[in-house]
Amino acid sequence: MANDILQQTLNSSFSEIEEIEKEVAAQLDYLGMTVDVGFSQLSQMSRQSLIIVSGIVKASRFVRGLGMAVMAFTAAIGAIERIKAAKAHNKALDELLQIKRKVASEKIASINVLSLRIEHRLSQFEGLIDSEVYFDDYERLDSNSLIQKLFIMDKTLALYRGALYCKLLIDYLKAEYQAWTDGEQCSSMNRPTYYDCNELLAKRMNKMKSLHGSALVNGADVYLVHDSQILSTVLIDYGLRKKLTIKRAPKVKSPFLRKIIKENPSYKSYCKSAWYMNYVVKVLNEKVLFCLIYLALLTLNYLFFQWVEWYTVIEWILGIIMALVEVIILALCYGSLEEFHESWQKKVYTEELNKQLRMAGYVEIYRPDLKKKSLVWEGVKGAVLGIFG
């Protein structure tokens, strides 16, 4: 009965989020046609996320790993061509700003209304999230009860994440409209992606709490280890910030949380790459292969002198020659293996970082060049290119 009531609440909440999202998407579509294609990307991401949220909220059974896979909208970027002269570029920006100011005057009132509506819904979702966060009796649940609990948590989090992204879009549009009204080409805000949502969620769930803290399990811990998007955000911050380095996977003290996190695709991927980087690639870096090569050459050297009985002087001369050959071979092997190590280190790190970023919802959003060109500087560059080009 309680689950039925909760499902009705979630369905009702989703209906309002859907209405708000449609209005936001309509504004983004209009801006995509009149300003730049980056707004169309945001609109497509918003619609795609709503489809996935709908699937999770309306799902009738628990499916492990049913996460948010926001697809980036790929479109031909019809921005101002780089080849245009600086004067034409500046003129185009002046004309664009006039369009932006007109749009802002038309849309700013409606976006403020949407902002109030989404704030109201978010406060409701935060209450639902908090009720799960402060629940600390997970370890006493049987398997079926745990699955049902995770199912409800997935639905609640999906709605909260969708509403939070909608709020970030609304906040961004408010900032842009205000900047345009003030005569600026753009605000200081970045164009939001789901990665921004997951960073906020990770902070809310007190990221890394259980990975280094007590064994007492609450809802924040379960959200952290169960949701692949939040966990990817945490793992990037934990072990992928230093270039070409992947820290060893964090150890989870709680047996209950270990069981959940081992099923998380973000954690599986990170553990595999961390193991490869810190053990397989590290073996090459510690010159184990060089030692094996050197031992093999010494063995050949020994066998060679055992088979042939030369005079002592000749033996010493040949020994020196063999030593020089060994040094040359080792130097060649060292160079090639070092290059091999560095290339594989870069490959493993880059692939894992990109994979975790994708799972955390990061997408490259187009942003045009909105800075005016210096006519003097462009003239100097043109002259230099004309002489040396």
Backbone hydrogen bonds, N-H to C=O, Kabsch-Sander energy under -0.5 kcal/mol:
donor,donor_aa,acceptor,acceptor_aa,energy
5,I,1,M,-2.1
6,L,2,A,-2.4
7,Q,3,N,-2.6
8,Q,4,D,-2.1
9,T,5,I,-2.1
10,L,6,L,-2.6
11,N,7,Q,-2.6
12,S,8,Q,-2.4
13,S,9,T,-2.5
14,F,10,L,-2.7
15,S,11,N,-2.0
16,E,12,S,-1.5
17,I,13,S,-2.4
18,E,14,F,-2.7
19,E,15,S,-1.7
20,I,16,E,-2.5
21,E,17,I,-2.9
22,K,18,E,-2.1
23,E,19,E,-1.6
24,V,20,I,-2.4
25,A,21,E,-3.2
26,A,22,K,-2.0
27,Q,23,E,-1.6
28,L,24,V,-2.4
29,D,25,A,-2.8
30,Y,26,A,-2.0
31,L,27,Q,-2.3
32,G,28,L,-2.3
33,M,29,D,-1.5
34,T,30,Y,-2.0
35,V,31,L,-3.2
36,D,31,L,-1.1
39,F,36,D,-1.4
41,Q,37,V,-1.7
42,L,38,G,-1.8
43,S,39,F,-2.0
44,Q,40,S,-2.5
45,M,41,Q,-2.5
46,S,42,L,-2.3
47,R,43,S,-2.3
48,Q,44,Q,-2.7
49,S,45,M,-2.5
50,L,46,S,-1.8
51,I,47,R,-1.9
52,I,48,Q,-1.8
53,V,49,S,-2.8
54,S,50,L,-2.5
55,G,51,I,-1.9
56,I,52,I,-2.0
57,V,53,V,-3.0
58,K,54,S,-2.4
59,A,56,I,-0.7
66,L,63,V,-1.5
67,G,65,G,-2.1
69,A,67,G,-0.7
70,V,68,M,-0.8
74,T,72,A,-0.6
75,A,73,F,-0.6
78,G,76,A,-1.0
79,A,77,I,-0.9
84,K,81,E,-1.0
89,H,85,A,-2.4
90,N,86,A,-2.7
91,K,87,K,-2.3
92,A,88,A,-2.4
93,L,89,H,-2.1
94,D,90,N,-2.1
95,E,91,K,-2.2
96,L,92,A,-2.5
97,L,93,L,-2.4
98,Q,94,D,-1.4
99,I,95,E,-1.6
100,K,96,L,-2.5
101,R,97,L,-2.5
102,K,98,Q,-1.7
103,V,99,I,-2.4
104,A,100,K,-2.8
105,S,101,R,-2.0
106,E,102,K,-1.3
107,K,103,V,-2.2
108,I,104,A,-2.3
111,I,107,K,-2.2
112,N,108,I,-1.5
113,V,109,A,-1.5
114,L,110,S,-2.2
115,S,111,I,-1.8
116,L,112,N,-1.6
117,R,113,V,-1.9
118,I,114,L,-2.5
119,E,115,S,-1.9
120,H,116,L,-1.8
121,R,117,R,-1.9
122,L,118,I,-2.6
123,S,119,E,-1.9
124,Q,120,H,-1.2
125,F,121,R,-2.3
126,E,122,L,-2.6
127,G,123,S,-1.2
128,L,124,Q,-1.6
129,I,125,F,-3.0
130,D,126,E,-2.6
131,S,127,G,-1.8
132,E,128,L,-1.2
132,E,129,I,-0.6
133,V,129,I,-2.7
134,Y,130,D,-2.4
135,F,132,E,-0.8
140,R,137,D,-1.1
141,L,138,Y,-1.7
146,L,142,D,-2.6
147,I,143,S,-2.4
148,Q,144,N,-2.1
149,K,145,S,-2.1
150,L,146,L,-2.9
151,F,147,I,-2.1
152,I,148,Q,-2.0
153,M,149,K,-2.3
154,D,150,L,-2.6
155,K,151,F,-1.8
156,T,152,I,-2.6
157,L,153,M,-2.7
158,A,154,D,-2.4
159,L,155,K,-2.2
160,Y,156,T,-2.4
161,R,157,L,-3.0
162,G,158,A,-2.4
163,A,159,L,-2.6
164,L,160,Y,-2.6
165,Y,161,R,-2.4
166,C,162,G,-2.0
167,K,163,A,-2.2
168,L,164,L,-2.3
169,L,165,Y,-2.3
170,I,166,C,-2.3
171,D,167,K,-3.1
172,Y,168,L,-2.2
173,L,169,L,-2.6
174,K,170,I,-2.7
175,A,171,D,-2.1
176,E,172,Y,-2.5
177,Y,173,L,-3.0
178,Q,174,K,-2.2
179,A,175,A,-2.2
180,W,176,E,-2.8
181,T,177,Y,-2.3
182,D,178,Q,-1.8
183,G,180,W,-1.5
184,E,179,A,-3.1
194,Y,361,G,-0.9
195,Y,361,G,-1.2
196,D,193,T,-0.9
197,C,193,T,-1.0
198,N,194,Y,-2.4
199,E,195,Y,-2.1
200,L,196,D,-1.8
201,L,197,C,-2.5
202,A,198,N,-2.5
203,K,199,E,-1.9
204,R,200,L,-2.0
205,M,201,L,-2.4
206,N,203,K,-1.4
207,K,202,A,-1.5
209,K,206,N,-1.6
212,H,208,M,-1.1
212,H,209,K,-0.6
213,G,209,K,-1.4
219,G,133,V,-1.5
219,G,135,F,-0.8
220,A,133,V,-1.0
222,V,218,N,-1.7
223,Y,219,G,-2.8
224,L,220,A,-2.0
225,V,221,D,-2.2
226,H,222,V,-2.2
227,D,223,Y,-2.3
228,S,226,H,-0.6
231,L,227,D,-2.2
232,S,228,S,-2.3
233,T,229,Q,-1.9
234,V,230,I,-2.1
235,L,231,L,-2.9
236,I,232,S,-2.3
237,D,233,T,-1.7
238,Y,234,V,-2.4
239,G,235,L,-3.0
240,L,236,I,-1.7
243,K,241,R,-0.5
245,T,242,K,-1.6
247,K,239,G,-1.3
247,K,245,T,-0.5
253,K,210,S,-0.7
253,K,251,K,-0.6
258,R,254,S,-2.5
259,K,255,P,-1.8
260,I,256,F,-1.2
261,I,257,L,-3.0
262,K,258,R,-1.8
263,E,260,I,-1.5
264,N,261,I,-1.5
268,K,264,N,-2.4
269,S,265,P,-2.2
270,Y,266,S,-2.2
271,C,267,Y,-2.8
272,K,268,K,-2.1
273,S,269,S,-2.2
274,A,270,Y,-3.0
275,W,271,C,-2.6
276,Y,272,K,-2.1
277,M,273,S,-2.8
278,N,274,A,-2.6
279,Y,275,W,-1.7
280,V,275,W,-0.9
281,V,276,Y,-2.8
283,V,279,Y,-1.5
284,L,280,V,-1.0
285,N,281,V,-1.7
286,E,282,K,-1.8
287,K,284,L,-1.5
288,V,283,V,-1.5
291,C,287,K,-2.0
292,L,288,V,-2.1
293,I,289,L,-2.6
294,Y,290,F,-2.6
295,L,291,C,-2.5
296,A,292,L,-2.2
297,L,293,I,-2.3
298,L,294,Y,-2.4
299,T,295,L,-2.2
300,L,296,A,-2.1
301,N,297,L,-2.4
302,Y,298,L,-2.5
303,L,299,T,-2.7
304,F,300,L,-2.6
305,F,301,N,-1.9
306,Q,302,Y,-1.6
307,W,303,L,-1.9
308,V,304,F,-1.5
309,E,307,W,-0.5
310,W,308,V,-1.0
315,E,311,Y,-2.4
316,W,312,T,-2.2
317,I,313,V,-2.3
318,L,314,I,-2.8
319,G,315,E,-2.1
320,I,316,W,-2.3
321,I,317,I,-2.2
322,M,318,L,-2.9
323,A,319,G,-2.2
324,L,320,I,-2.2
325,V,321,I,-2.3
326,E,322,M,-2.6
327,V,323,A,-2.3
328,I,324,L,-2.4
329,I,325,V,-2.8
330,L,326,E,-2.8
331,A,327,V,-2.5
332,L,328,I,-2.4
333,C,329,I,-2.8
334,Y,330,L,-3.1
335,G,331,A,-2.3
336,S,332,L,-2.2
337,L,333,C,-2.9
338,E,334,Y,-2.4
339,E,335,G,-2.0
340,F,336,S,-2.2
341,H,337,L,-2.8
342,E,338,E,-2.6
343,S,339,E,-2.5
344,W,340,F,-2.3
345,Q,341,H,-2.6
346,K,342,E,-2.3
347,K,343,S,-2.2
348,V,344,W,-2.8
349,Y,345,Q,-2.2
350,T,346,K,-2.7
351,E,347,K,-2.5
352,E,348,V,-2.1
353,L,349,Y,-2.7
354,N,350,T,-2.5
355,K,351,E,-2.1
356,Q,352,E,-2.7
357,L,353,L,-2.4
358,R,354,N,-2.3
359,M,355,K,-2.3
360,A,356,Q,-1.8
361,G,358,R,-1.4
362,Y,357,L,-2.9
365,I,363,V,-0.6
370,L,368,P,-0.8
375,L,373,K,-0.6
378,E,374,S,-2.7
379,G,375,L,-1.8
380,V,376,V,-2.1
381,K,377,W,-2.5
382,G,378,E,-2.2
383,A,379,G,-2.1
384,V,380,V,-2.4
385,L,381,K,-2.5
386,G,382,G,-1.9
387,I,383,A,-1.7
388,F,384,V,-2.9
389,G,385,L,-2.0
